[in-house]
Amino acid sequence: MALLAGNIVLPGQDHYTMGTSRRRCLKAYAIGTGLPVLIFGVLMSARVARVSTWLNAVTRAERIIRVAVSTAFIGVGIYLAVRCMQA
């Protein structure tokens, strides 16, 4: 069995003696199996780009949240230290 110009050629059969209906079926099969893979690949690449954008936004927000939380912890620590010294 060999692959010749996108068509499967069985032993003892050359490319020109294969029936046109079989060639059409094989081409339809090739398109039918290749098209979903192409669509899936395009959708996956678009999703990766969106996830990347979202992840960059989360990274920027994480920096701001870290500063806010650390400031709150330091503020609470100072408040408790001062309160403890006054008691």
PyMOL Python script that loads the backbone (N, CA, C, O; Angstrom):
from pymol import cmd

cmd.read_pdbstr("""\
ATOM      1  N   MET A   1       0.855  -1.167   0.000  1.00  0.00           N
ATOM      2  CA  MET A   1       0.000   0.000   0.000  1.00  0.00           C
ATOM      3  C   MET A   1       0.901   1.229   0.000  1.00  0.00           C
ATOM      4  O   MET A   1       1.858   1.291   0.772  1.00  0.00           O
ATOM      5  N   ALA A   2       0.614   2.186  -0.836  1.00  0.00           N
ATOM      6  CA  ALA A   2       1.420   3.393  -0.949  1.00  0.00           C
ATOM      7  C   ALA A   2       0.512   4.605  -0.974  1.00  0.00           C
ATOM      8  O   ALA A   2      -0.672   4.512  -1.299  1.00  0.00           O
ATOM      9  N   LEU A   3       1.080   5.728  -0.631  1.00  0.00           N
ATOM     10  CA  LEU A   3       0.343   6.988  -0.678  1.00  0.00           C
ATOM     11  C   LEU A   3       0.868   7.771  -1.868  1.00  0.00           C
ATOM     12  O   LEU A   3       2.052   8.105  -1.920  1.00  0.00           O
ATOM     13  N   LEU A   4       0.007   8.061  -2.813  1.00  0.00           N
ATOM     14  CA  LEU A   4       0.420   8.754  -4.022  1.00  0.00           C
ATOM     15  C   LEU A   4      -0.511   9.934  -4.242  1.00  0.00           C
ATOM     16  O   LEU A   4      -1.696   9.750  -4.518  1.00  0.00           O
ATOM     17  N   ALA A   5       0.018  11.140  -4.120  1.00  0.00           N
ATOM     18  CA  ALA A   5      -0.734  12.378  -4.358  1.00  0.00           C
ATOM     19  C   ALA A   5      -2.001  12.440  -3.508  1.00  0.00           C
ATOM     20  O   ALA A   5      -3.053  12.873  -3.978  1.00  0.00           O
ATOM     21  N   GLY A   6      -1.893  12.005  -2.259  1.00  0.00           N
ATOM     22  CA  GLY A   6      -3.027  12.080  -1.352  1.00  0.00           C
ATOM     23  C   GLY A   6      -4.007  10.938  -1.477  1.00  0.00           C
ATOM     24  O   GLY A   6      -5.009  10.920  -0.761  1.00  0.00           O
ATOM     25  N   ASN A   7      -3.764   9.998  -2.344  1.00  0.00           N
ATOM     26  CA  ASN A   7      -4.655   8.850  -2.516  1.00  0.00           C
ATOM     27  C   ASN A   7      -3.928   7.580  -2.126  1.00  0.00           C
ATOM     28  O   ASN A   7      -2.736   7.428  -2.391  1.00  0.00           O
ATOM     29  N   ILE A   8      -4.642   6.678  -1.501  1.00  0.00           N
ATOM     30  CA  ILE A   8      -4.054   5.396  -1.137  1.00  0.00           C
ATOM     31  C   ILE A   8      -4.147   4.475  -2.344  1.00  0.00           C
ATOM     32  O   ILE A   8      -5.226   4.266  -2.899  1.00  0.00           O
ATOM     33  N   VAL A   9      -3.011   3.928  -2.741  1.00  0.00           N
ATOM     34  CA  VAL A   9      -2.959   3.022  -3.884  1.00  0.00           C
ATOM     35  C   VAL A   9      -2.633   1.631  -3.359  1.00  0.00           C
ATOM     36  O   VAL A   9      -1.598   1.429  -2.724  1.00  0.00           O
ATOM     37  N   LEU A  10      -3.499   0.692  -3.617  1.00  0.00           N
ATOM     38  CA  LEU A  10      -3.301  -0.674  -3.162  1.00  0.00           C
ATOM     39  C   LEU A  10      -2.329  -1.394  -4.086  1.00  0.00           C
ATOM     40  O   LEU A  10      -2.162  -0.986  -5.235  1.00  0.00           O
ATOM     41  N   PRO A  11      -1.679  -2.466  -3.604  1.00  0.00           N
ATOM     42  CA  PRO A  11      -0.764  -3.227  -4.469  1.00  0.00           C
ATOM     43  C   PRO A  11      -1.499  -3.758  -5.701  1.00  0.00           C
ATOM     44  O   PRO A  11      -2.635  -4.222  -5.606  1.00  0.00           O
ATOM     45  N   GLY A  12      -0.852  -3.687  -6.829  1.00  0.00           N
ATOM     46  CA  GLY A  12      -1.444  -4.155  -8.080  1.00  0.00           C
ATOM     47  C   GLY A  12      -2.406  -3.150  -8.694  1.00  0.00           C
ATOM     48  O   GLY A  12      -3.123  -3.473  -9.641  1.00  0.00           O
ATOM     49  N   GLN A  13      -2.425  -1.960  -8.171  1.00  0.00           N
ATOM     50  CA  GLN A  13      -3.344  -0.944  -8.694  1.00  0.00           C
ATOM     51  C   GLN A  13      -2.540   0.345  -8.852  1.00  0.00           C
ATOM     52  O   GLN A  13      -1.919   0.810  -7.896  1.00  0.00           O
ATOM     53  N   ASP A  14      -2.547   0.909 -10.024  1.00  0.00           N
ATOM     54  CA  ASP A  14      -1.823   2.164 -10.180  1.00  0.00           C
ATOM     55  C   ASP A  14      -2.782   3.335  -9.965  1.00  0.00           C
ATOM     56  O   ASP A  14      -3.991   3.150  -9.826  1.00  0.00           O
ATOM     57  N   HIS A  15      -2.231   4.510  -9.942  1.00  0.00           N
ATOM     58  CA  HIS A  15      -2.989   5.719  -9.618  1.00  0.00           C
ATOM     59  C   HIS A  15      -4.102   5.984 -10.630  1.00  0.00           C
ATOM     60  O   HIS A  15      -5.170   6.469 -10.256  1.00  0.00           O
ATOM     61  N   TYR A  16      -3.873   5.681 -11.876  1.00  0.00           N
ATOM     62  CA  TYR A  16      -4.825   6.050 -12.922  1.00  0.00           C
ATOM     63  C   TYR A  16      -5.995   5.073 -13.053  1.00  0.00           C
ATOM     64  O   TYR A  16      -7.033   5.430 -13.610  1.00  0.00           O
ATOM     65  N   THR A  17      -5.840   3.841 -12.545  1.00  0.00           N
ATOM     66  CA  THR A  17      -6.938   2.888 -12.671  1.00  0.00           C
ATOM     67  C   THR A  17      -7.887   2.933 -11.485  1.00  0.00           C
ATOM     68  O   THR A  17      -8.912   2.251 -11.493  1.00  0.00           O
ATOM     69  N   MET A  18      -7.562   3.734 -10.452  1.00  0.00           N
ATOM     70  CA  MET A  18      -8.435   3.847  -9.308  1.00  0.00           C
ATOM     71  C   MET A  18      -9.696   4.608  -9.726  1.00  0.00           C
ATOM     72  O   MET A  18      -9.606   5.590 -10.463  1.00  0.00           O
ATOM     73  N   GLY A  19     -10.834   4.179  -9.277  1.00  0.00           N
ATOM     74  CA  GLY A  19     -12.086   4.814  -9.646  1.00  0.00           C
ATOM     75  C   GLY A  19     -12.208   6.217  -9.082  1.00  0.00           C
ATOM     76  O   GLY A  19     -11.687   6.521  -8.009  1.00  0.00           O
ATOM     77  N   THR A  20     -12.913   7.072  -9.833  1.00  0.00           N
ATOM     78  CA  THR A  20     -13.056   8.456  -9.378  1.00  0.00           C
ATOM     79  C   THR A  20     -13.890   8.558  -8.109  1.00  0.00           C
ATOM     80  O   THR A  20     -13.666   9.455  -7.296  1.00  0.00           O
ATOM     81  N   SER A  21     -14.853   7.650  -7.925  1.00  0.00           N
ATOM     82  CA  SER A  21     -15.658   7.708  -6.712  1.00  0.00           C
ATOM     83  C   SER A  21     -14.807   7.376  -5.479  1.00  0.00           C
ATOM     84  O   SER A  21     -14.996   7.944  -4.403  1.00  0.00           O
ATOM     85  N   ARG A  22     -13.874   6.450  -5.662  1.00  0.00           N
ATOM     86  CA  ARG A  22     -12.992   6.117  -4.537  1.00  0.00           C
ATOM     87  C   ARG A  22     -12.064   7.286  -4.228  1.00  0.00           C
ATOM     88  O   ARG A  22     -11.796   7.575  -3.062  1.00  0.00           O
ATOM     89  N   ARG A  23     -11.576   7.952  -5.258  1.00  0.00           N
ATOM     90  CA  ARG A  23     -10.719   9.123  -5.041  1.00  0.00           C
ATOM     91  C   ARG A  23     -11.489  10.215  -4.307  1.00  0.00           C
ATOM     92  O   ARG A  23     -10.957  10.874  -3.414  1.00  0.00           O
ATOM     93  N   ARG A  24     -12.743  10.394  -4.696  1.00  0.00           N
ATOM     94  CA  ARG A  24     -13.568  11.412  -4.030  1.00  0.00           C
ATOM     95  C   ARG A  24     -13.792  11.045  -2.567  1.00  0.00           C
ATOM     96  O   ARG A  24     -13.741  11.906  -1.689  1.00  0.00           O
ATOM     97  N   CYS A  25     -14.038   9.777  -2.314  1.00  0.00           N
ATOM     98  CA  CYS A  25     -14.231   9.327  -0.931  1.00  0.00           C
ATOM     99  C   CYS A  25     -12.968   9.551  -0.104  1.00  0.00           C
ATOM    100  O   CYS A  25     -13.042   9.999   1.040  1.00  0.00           O
ATOM    101  N   LEU A  26     -11.820   9.242  -0.681  1.00  0.00           N
ATOM    102  CA  LEU A  26     -10.575   9.434   0.048  1.00  0.00           C
ATOM    103  C   LEU A  26     -10.291  10.906   0.296  1.00  0.00           C
ATOM    104  O   LEU A  26      -9.805  11.273   1.366  1.00  0.00           O
ATOM    105  N   LYS A  27     -10.590  11.752  -0.682  1.00  0.00           N
ATOM    106  CA  LYS A  27     -10.400  13.192  -0.486  1.00  0.00           C
ATOM    107  C   LYS A  27     -11.370  13.724   0.555  1.00  0.00           C
ATOM    108  O   LYS A  27     -10.997  14.560   1.377  1.00  0.00           O
ATOM    109  N   ALA A  28     -12.603  13.253   0.533  1.00  0.00           N
ATOM    110  CA  ALA A  28     -13.579  13.668   1.542  1.00  0.00           C
ATOM    111  C   ALA A  28     -13.137  13.206   2.930  1.00  0.00           C
ATOM    112  O   ALA A  28     -13.300  13.928   3.914  1.00  0.00           O
ATOM    113  N   TYR A  29     -12.582  12.005   2.998  1.00  0.00           N
ATOM    114  CA  TYR A  29     -12.074  11.497   4.271  1.00  0.00           C
ATOM    115  C   TYR A  29     -10.911  12.359   4.768  1.00  0.00           C
ATOM    116  O   TYR A  29     -10.827  12.680   5.953  1.00  0.00           O
ATOM    117  N   ALA A  30     -10.028  12.725   3.859  1.00  0.00           N
ATOM    118  CA  ALA A  30      -8.880  13.549   4.240  1.00  0.00           C
ATOM    119  C   ALA A  30      -9.342  14.909   4.753  1.00  0.00           C
ATOM    120  O   ALA A  30      -8.839  15.393   5.766  1.00  0.00           O
ATOM    121  N   ILE A  31     -10.282  15.519   4.068  1.00  0.00           N
ATOM    122  CA  ILE A  31     -10.800  16.815   4.511  1.00  0.00           C
ATOM    123  C   ILE A  31     -11.572  16.650   5.819  1.00  0.00           C
ATOM    124  O   ILE A  31     -11.439  17.470   6.729  1.00  0.00           O
ATOM    125  N   GLY A  32     -12.367  15.607   5.912  1.00  0.00           N
ATOM    126  CA  GLY A  32     -13.165  15.376   7.113  1.00  0.00           C
ATOM    127  C   GLY A  32     -12.346  15.104   8.351  1.00  0.00           C
ATOM    128  O   GLY A  32     -12.775  15.432   9.457  1.00  0.00           O
ATOM    129  N   THR A  33     -11.189  14.520   8.195  1.00  0.00           N
ATOM    130  CA  THR A  33     -10.340  14.263   9.358  1.00  0.00           C
ATOM    131  C   THR A  33      -9.387  15.424   9.622  1.00  0.00           C
ATOM    132  O   THR A  33      -9.002  15.649  10.769  1.00  0.00           O
ATOM    133  N   GLY A  34      -9.006  16.146   8.612  1.00  0.00           N
ATOM    134  CA  GLY A  34      -8.070  17.254   8.784  1.00  0.00           C
ATOM    135  C   GLY A  34      -8.718  18.535   9.259  1.00  0.00           C
ATOM    136  O   GLY A  34      -8.104  19.296  10.007  1.00  0.00           O
ATOM    137  N   LEU A  35      -9.941  18.788   8.842  1.00  0.00           N
ATOM    138  CA  LEU A  35     -10.632  20.028   9.193  1.00  0.00           C
ATOM    139  C   LEU A  35     -10.877  20.161  10.695  1.00  0.00           C
ATOM    140  O   LEU A  35     -10.610  21.233  11.238  1.00  0.00           O
ATOM    141  N   PRO A  36     -11.364  19.149  11.393  1.00  0.00           N
ATOM    142  CA  PRO A  36     -11.532  19.293  12.848  1.00  0.00           C
ATOM    143  C   PRO A  36     -10.219  19.549  13.581  1.00  0.00           C
ATOM    144  O   PRO A  36     -10.187  20.293  14.561  1.00  0.00           O
ATOM    145  N   VAL A  37      -9.143  18.936  13.112  1.00  0.00           N
ATOM    146  CA  VAL A  37      -7.838  19.161  13.728  1.00  0.00           C
ATOM    147  C   VAL A  37      -7.413  20.608  13.529  1.00  0.00           C
ATOM    148  O   VAL A  37      -6.898  21.233  14.456  1.00  0.00           O
ATOM    149  N   LEU A  38      -7.619  21.145  12.341  1.00  0.00           N
ATOM    150  CA  LEU A  38      -7.283  22.531  12.059  1.00  0.00           C
ATOM    151  C   LEU A  38      -8.108  23.483  12.921  1.00  0.00           C
ATOM    152  O   LEU A  38      -7.567  24.428  13.494  1.00  0.00           O
ATOM    153  N   ILE A  39      -9.398  23.241  13.014  1.00  0.00           N
ATOM    154  CA  ILE A  39     -10.277  24.101  13.815  1.00  0.00           C
ATOM    155  C   ILE A  39      -9.869  24.042  15.293  1.00  0.00           C
ATOM    156  O   ILE A  39      -9.800  25.074  15.961  1.00  0.00           O
ATOM    157  N   PHE A  40      -9.604  22.848  15.794  1.00  0.00           N
ATOM    158  CA  PHE A  40      -9.190  22.691  17.184  1.00  0.00           C
ATOM    159  C   PHE A  40      -7.876  23.436  17.446  1.00  0.00           C
ATOM    160  O   PHE A  40      -7.722  24.076  18.486  1.00  0.00           O
ATOM    161  N   GLY A  41      -6.943  23.355  16.515  1.00  0.00           N
ATOM    162  CA  GLY A  41      -5.668  24.053  16.679  1.00  0.00           C
ATOM    163  C   GLY A  41      -5.830  25.557  16.711  1.00  0.00           C
ATOM    164  O   GLY A  41      -5.193  26.233  17.519  1.00  0.00           O
ATOM    165  N   VAL A  42      -6.676  26.090  15.841  1.00  0.00           N
ATOM    166  CA  VAL A  42      -6.916  27.537  15.821  1.00  0.00           C
ATOM    167  C   VAL A  42      -7.579  27.980  17.125  1.00  0.00           C
ATOM    168  O   VAL A  42      -7.189  28.992  17.708  1.00  0.00           O
ATOM    169  N   LEU A  43      -8.575  27.230  17.583  1.00  0.00           N
ATOM    170  CA  LEU A  43      -9.250  27.577  18.839  1.00  0.00           C
ATOM    171  C   LEU A  43      -8.298  27.514  20.029  1.00  0.00           C
ATOM    172  O   LEU A  43      -8.346  28.367  20.915  1.00  0.00           O
ATOM    173  N   MET A  44      -7.438  26.505  20.044  1.00  0.00           N
ATOM    174  CA  MET A  44      -6.483  26.385  21.146  1.00  0.00           C
ATOM    175  C   MET A  44      -5.494  27.544  21.160  1.00  0.00           C
ATOM    176  O   MET A  44      -5.164  28.058  22.229  1.00  0.00           O
ATOM    177  N   SER A  45      -5.019  27.961  19.998  1.00  0.00           N
ATOM    178  CA  SER A  45      -4.074  29.079  19.962  1.00  0.00           C
ATOM    179  C   SER A  45      -4.749  30.375  20.392  1.00  0.00           C
ATOM    180  O   SER A  45      -4.120  31.206  21.048  1.00  0.00           O
ATOM    181  N   ALA A  46      -6.020  30.563  20.035  1.00  0.00           N
ATOM    182  CA  ALA A  46      -6.741  31.754  20.474  1.00  0.00           C
ATOM    183  C   ALA A  46      -6.946  31.735  21.983  1.00  0.00           C
ATOM    184  O   ALA A  46      -6.824  32.768  22.640  1.00  0.00           O
ATOM    185  N   ARG A  47      -7.257  30.568  22.533  1.00  0.00           N
ATOM    186  CA  ARG A  47      -7.453  30.448  23.988  1.00  0.00           C
ATOM    187  C   ARG A  47      -6.147  30.685  24.742  1.00  0.00           C
ATOM    188  O   ARG A  47      -6.150  31.304  25.806  1.00  0.00           O
ATOM    189  N   VAL A  48      -5.044  30.202  24.204  1.00  0.00           N
ATOM    190  CA  VAL A  48      -3.755  30.410  24.858  1.00  0.00           C
ATOM    191  C   VAL A  48      -3.428  31.895  24.916  1.00  0.00           C
ATOM    192  O   VAL A  48      -2.908  32.377  25.923  1.00  0.00           O
ATOM    193  N   ALA A  49      -3.728  32.622  23.848  1.00  0.00           N
ATOM    194  CA  ALA A  49      -3.487  34.062  23.843  1.00  0.00           C
ATOM    195  C   ALA A  49      -4.347  34.760  24.889  1.00  0.00           C
ATOM    196  O   ALA A  49      -3.871  35.660  25.581  1.00  0.00           O
ATOM    197  N   ARG A  50      -5.619  34.351  25.009  1.00  0.00           N
ATOM    198  CA  ARG A  50      -6.497  34.963  26.019  1.00  0.00           C
ATOM    199  C   ARG A  50      -6.042  34.617  27.431  1.00  0.00           C
ATOM    200  O   ARG A  50      -6.063  35.476  28.312  1.00  0.00           O
ATOM    201  N   VAL A  51      -5.638  33.389  27.654  1.00  0.00           N
ATOM    202  CA  VAL A  51      -5.168  32.988  28.981  1.00  0.00           C
ATOM    203  C   VAL A  51      -3.904  33.751  29.333  1.00  0.00           C
ATOM    204  O   VAL A  51      -3.716  34.139  30.486  1.00  0.00           O
ATOM    205  N   SER A  52      -3.044  33.967  28.367  1.00  0.00           N
ATOM    206  CA  SER A  52      -1.820  34.717  28.601  1.00  0.00           C
ATOM    207  C   SER A  52      -2.135  36.151  29.013  1.00  0.00           C
ATOM    208  O   SER A  52      -1.517  36.681  29.937  1.00  0.00           O
ATOM    209  N   THR A  53      -3.091  36.781  28.335  1.00  0.00           N
ATOM    210  CA  THR A  53      -3.496  38.149  28.685  1.00  0.00           C
ATOM    211  C   THR A  53      -4.081  38.175  30.093  1.00  0.00           C
ATOM    212  O   THR A  53      -3.765  39.063  30.884  1.00  0.00           O
ATOM    213  N   TRP A  54      -4.934  37.200  30.404  1.00  0.00           N
ATOM    214  CA  TRP A  54      -5.543  37.130  31.724  1.00  0.00           C
ATOM    215  C   TRP A  54      -4.488  36.913  32.798  1.00  0.00           C
ATOM    216  O   TRP A  54      -4.562  37.518  33.867  1.00  0.00           O
ATOM    217  N   LEU A  55      -3.509  36.059  32.529  1.00  0.00           N
ATOM    218  CA  LEU A  55      -2.459  35.775  33.499  1.00  0.00           C
ATOM    219  C   LEU A  55      -1.600  37.009  33.762  1.00  0.00           C
ATOM    220  O   LEU A  55      -1.181  37.240  34.896  1.00  0.00           O
ATOM    221  N   ASN A  56      -1.337  37.797  32.734  1.00  0.00           N
ATOM    222  CA  ASN A  56      -0.597  39.045  32.936  1.00  0.00           C
ATOM    223  C   ASN A  56      -1.373  40.007  33.832  1.00  0.00           C
ATOM    224  O   ASN A  56      -0.782  40.670  34.685  1.00  0.00           O
ATOM    225  N   ALA A  57      -2.684  40.090  33.648  1.00  0.00           N
ATOM    226  CA  ALA A  57      -3.507  40.949  34.493  1.00  0.00           C
ATOM    227  C   ALA A  57      -3.505  40.462  35.938  1.00  0.00           C
ATOM    228  O   ALA A  57      -3.438  41.267  36.868  1.00  0.00           O
ATOM    229  N   VAL A  58      -3.576  39.155  36.125  1.00  0.00           N
ATOM    230  CA  VAL A  58      -3.545  38.595  37.486  1.00  0.00           C
ATOM    231  C   VAL A  58      -2.195  38.868  38.139  1.00  0.00           C
ATOM    232  O   VAL A  58      -2.137  39.142  39.337  1.00  0.00           O
ATOM    233  N   THR A  59      -1.122  38.801  37.382  1.00  0.00           N
ATOM    234  CA  THR A  59       0.213  39.068  37.922  1.00  0.00           C
ATOM    235  C   THR A  59       0.329  40.515  38.390  1.00  0.00           C
ATOM    236  O   THR A  59       0.896  40.791  39.447  1.00  0.00           O
ATOM    237  N   ARG A  60      -0.210  41.434  37.597  1.00  0.00           N
ATOM    238  CA  ARG A  60      -0.184  42.848  38.012  1.00  0.00           C
ATOM    239  C   ARG A  60      -1.027  43.054  39.269  1.00  0.00           C
ATOM    240  O   ARG A  60      -0.611  43.763  40.184  1.00  0.00           O
ATOM    241  N   ALA A  61      -2.196  42.444  39.317  1.00  0.00           N
ATOM    242  CA  ALA A  61      -3.065  42.574  40.491  1.00  0.00           C
ATOM    243  C   ALA A  61      -2.414  41.928  41.709  1.00  0.00           C
ATOM    244  O   ALA A  61      -2.569  42.427  42.824  1.00  0.00           O
ATOM    245  N   GLU A  62      -1.698  40.844  41.520  1.00  0.00           N
ATOM    246  CA  GLU A  62      -1.050  40.151  42.636  1.00  0.00           C
ATOM    247  C   GLU A  62      -0.023  41.055  43.303  1.00  0.00           C
ATOM    248  O   GLU A  62       0.094  41.053  44.528  1.00  0.00           O
ATOM    249  N   ARG A  63       0.705  41.810  42.536  1.00  0.00           N
ATOM    250  CA  ARG A  63       1.705  42.721  43.105  1.00  0.00           C
ATOM    251  C   ARG A  63       1.024  43.765  43.984  1.00  0.00           C
ATOM    252  O   ARG A  63       1.492  44.053  45.085  1.00  0.00           O
ATOM    253  N   ILE A  64      -0.065  44.325  43.504  1.00  0.00           N
ATOM    254  CA  ILE A  64      -0.792  45.345  44.267  1.00  0.00           C
ATOM    255  C   ILE A  64      -1.365  44.734  45.541  1.00  0.00           C
ATOM    256  O   ILE A  64      -1.295  45.343  46.608  1.00  0.00           O
ATOM    257  N   ILE A  65      -1.925  43.545  45.435  1.00  0.00           N
ATOM    258  CA  ILE A  65      -2.511  42.880  46.599  1.00  0.00           C
ATOM    259  C   ILE A  65      -1.436  42.541  47.621  1.00  0.00           C
ATOM    260  O   ILE A  65      -1.669  42.673  48.823  1.00  0.00           O
ATOM    261  N   ARG A  66      -0.265  42.107  47.171  1.00  0.00           N
ATOM    262  CA  ARG A  66       0.826  41.801  48.102  1.00  0.00           C
ATOM    263  C   ARG A  66       1.239  43.031  48.894  1.00  0.00           C
ATOM    264  O   ARG A  66       1.450  42.948  50.104  1.00  0.00           O
ATOM    265  N   VAL A  67       1.357  44.178  48.222  1.00  0.00           N
ATOM    266  CA  VAL A  67       1.733  45.414  48.909  1.00  0.00           C
ATOM    267  C   VAL A  67       0.657  45.794  49.914  1.00  0.00           C
ATOM    268  O   VAL A  67       0.971  46.183  51.039  1.00  0.00           O
ATOM    269  N   ALA A  68      -0.612  45.686  49.520  1.00  0.00           N
ATOM    270  CA  ALA A  68      -1.711  46.050  50.420  1.00  0.00           C
ATOM    271  C   ALA A  68      -1.751  45.134  51.642  1.00  0.00           C
ATOM    272  O   ALA A  68      -1.924  45.610  52.764  1.00  0.00           O
ATOM    273  N   VAL A  69      -1.595  43.846  51.440  1.00  0.00           N
ATOM    274  CA  VAL A  69      -1.644  42.904  52.561  1.00  0.00           C
ATOM    275  C   VAL A  69      -0.446  43.086  53.480  1.00  0.00           C
ATOM    276  O   VAL A  69      -0.589  43.056  54.702  1.00  0.00           O
ATOM    277  N   SER A  70       0.729  43.273  52.902  1.00  0.00           N
ATOM    278  CA  SER A  70       1.909  43.466  53.753  1.00  0.00           C
ATOM    279  C   SER A  70       1.803  44.760  54.545  1.00  0.00           C
ATOM    280  O   SER A  70       2.219  44.802  55.703  1.00  0.00           O
ATOM    281  N   THR A  71       1.262  45.807  53.956  1.00  0.00           N
ATOM    282  CA  THR A  71       1.051  47.061  54.675  1.00  0.00           C
ATOM    283  C   THR A  71       0.056  46.857  55.817  1.00  0.00           C
ATOM    284  O   THR A  71       0.260  47.369  56.918  1.00  0.00           O
ATOM    285  N   ALA A  72      -1.014  46.115  55.556  1.00  0.00           N
ATOM    286  CA  ALA A  72      -2.001  45.842  56.606  1.00  0.00           C
ATOM    287  C   ALA A  72      -1.377  45.038  57.745  1.00  0.00           C
ATOM    288  O   ALA A  72      -1.619  45.344  58.913  1.00  0.00           O
ATOM    289  N   PHE A  73      -0.579  44.015  57.430  1.00  0.00           N
ATOM    290  CA  PHE A  73       0.054  43.216  58.483  1.00  0.00           C
ATOM    291  C   PHE A  73       1.025  44.052  59.304  1.00  0.00           C
ATOM    292  O   PHE A  73       1.055  43.940  60.530  1.00  0.00           O
ATOM    293  N   ILE A  74       1.810  44.879  58.649  1.00  0.00           N
ATOM    294  CA  ILE A  74       2.757  45.730  59.382  1.00  0.00           C
ATOM    295  C   ILE A  74       1.997  46.727  60.251  1.00  0.00           C
ATOM    296  O   ILE A  74       2.372  46.979  61.396  1.00  0.00           O
ATOM    297  N   GLY A  75       0.931  47.289  59.698  1.00  0.00           N
ATOM    298  CA  GLY A  75       0.118  48.237  60.488  1.00  0.00           C
ATOM    299  C   GLY A  75      -0.498  47.578  61.710  1.00  0.00           C
ATOM    300  O   GLY A  75      -0.465  48.149  62.800  1.00  0.00           O
ATOM    301  N   VAL A  76      -1.056  46.392  61.549  1.00  0.00           N
ATOM    302  CA  VAL A  76      -1.641  45.668  62.681  1.00  0.00           C
ATOM    303  C   VAL A  76      -0.558  45.299  63.686  1.00  0.00           C
ATOM    304  O   VAL A  76      -0.786  45.371  64.893  1.00  0.00           O
ATOM    305  N   GLY A  77       0.609  44.909  63.208  1.00  0.00           N
ATOM    306  CA  GLY A  77       1.719  44.581  64.105  1.00  0.00           C
ATOM    307  C   GLY A  77       2.156  45.771  64.929  1.00  0.00           C
ATOM    308  O   GLY A  77       2.382  45.638  66.132  1.00  0.00           O
ATOM    309  N   ILE A  78       2.281  46.933  64.308  1.00  0.00           N
ATOM    310  CA  ILE A  78       2.660  48.146  65.037  1.00  0.00           C
ATOM    311  C   ILE A  78       1.579  48.495  66.051  1.00  0.00           C
ATOM    312  O   ILE A  78       1.882  48.843  67.192  1.00  0.00           O
ATOM    313  N   TYR A  79       0.309  48.403  65.635  1.00  0.00           N
ATOM    314  CA  TYR A  79      -0.799  48.716  66.544  1.00  0.00           C
ATOM    315  C   TYR A  79      -0.757  47.801  67.769  1.00  0.00           C
ATOM    316  O   TYR A  79      -0.878  48.275  68.899  1.00  0.00           O
ATOM    317  N   LEU A  80      -0.586  46.494  67.553  1.00  0.00           N
ATOM    318  CA  LEU A  80      -0.551  45.563  68.679  1.00  0.00           C
ATOM    319  C   LEU A  80       0.669  45.769  69.567  1.00  0.00           C
ATOM    320  O   LEU A  80       0.578  45.606  70.783  1.00  0.00           O
ATOM    321  N   ALA A  81       1.833  46.133  68.967  1.00  0.00           N
ATOM    322  CA  ALA A  81       3.035  46.389  69.756  1.00  0.00           C
ATOM    323  C   ALA A  81       2.845  47.613  70.631  1.00  0.00           C
ATOM    324  O   ALA A  81       3.218  47.601  71.804  1.00  0.00           O
ATOM    325  N   VAL A  82       2.266  48.671  70.074  1.00  0.00           N
ATOM    326  CA  VAL A  82       2.022  49.894  70.857  1.00  0.00           C
ATOM    327  C   VAL A  82       1.011  49.609  71.954  1.00  0.00           C
ATOM    328  O   VAL A  82       1.191  50.056  73.087  1.00  0.00           O
ATOM    329  N   ARG A  83      -0.024  48.890  71.649  1.00  0.00           N
ATOM    330  CA  ARG A  83      -1.073  48.552  72.630  1.00  0.00           C
ATOM    331  C   ARG A  83      -0.492  47.700  73.755  1.00  0.00           C
ATOM    332  O   ARG A  83      -0.841  47.876  74.922  1.00  0.00           O
ATOM    333  N   CYS A  84       0.403  46.769  73.392  1.00  0.00           N
ATOM    334  CA  CYS A  84       1.019  45.894  74.391  1.00  0.00           C
ATOM    335  C   CYS A  84       1.933  46.713  75.318  1.00  0.00           C
ATOM    336  O   CYS A  84       2.003  46.425  76.513  1.00  0.00           O
ATOM    337  N   MET A  85       2.635  47.727  74.787  1.00  0.00           N
ATOM    338  CA  MET A  85       3.538  48.548  75.589  1.00  0.00           C
ATOM    339  C   MET A  85       2.754  49.444  76.554  1.00  0.00           C
ATOM    340  O   MET A  85       3.235  49.754  77.643  1.00  0.00           O
ATOM    341  N   GLN A  86       1.556  49.856  76.157  1.00  0.00           N
ATOM    342  CA  GLN A  86       0.756  50.729  77.015  1.00  0.00           C
ATOM    343  C   GLN A  86       0.116  49.957  78.163  1.00  0.00           C
ATOM    344  O   GLN A  86      -0.244  50.555  79.177  1.00  0.00           O
ATOM    345  N   ALA A  87      -0.028  48.693  78.031  1.00  0.00           N
ATOM    346  CA  ALA A  87      -0.702  47.924  79.084  1.00  0.00           C
ATOM    347  C   ALA A  87       0.161  47.618  80.252  1.00  0.00           C
ATOM    348  O   ALA A  87      -0.290  46.977  81.202  1.00  0.00           O
TER     349      ALA A  87
END
""", "prot")
cmd.dss("prot")
cmd.show_as("cartoon", "prot")
cmd.util.cbc("prot")
cmd.orient("prot")
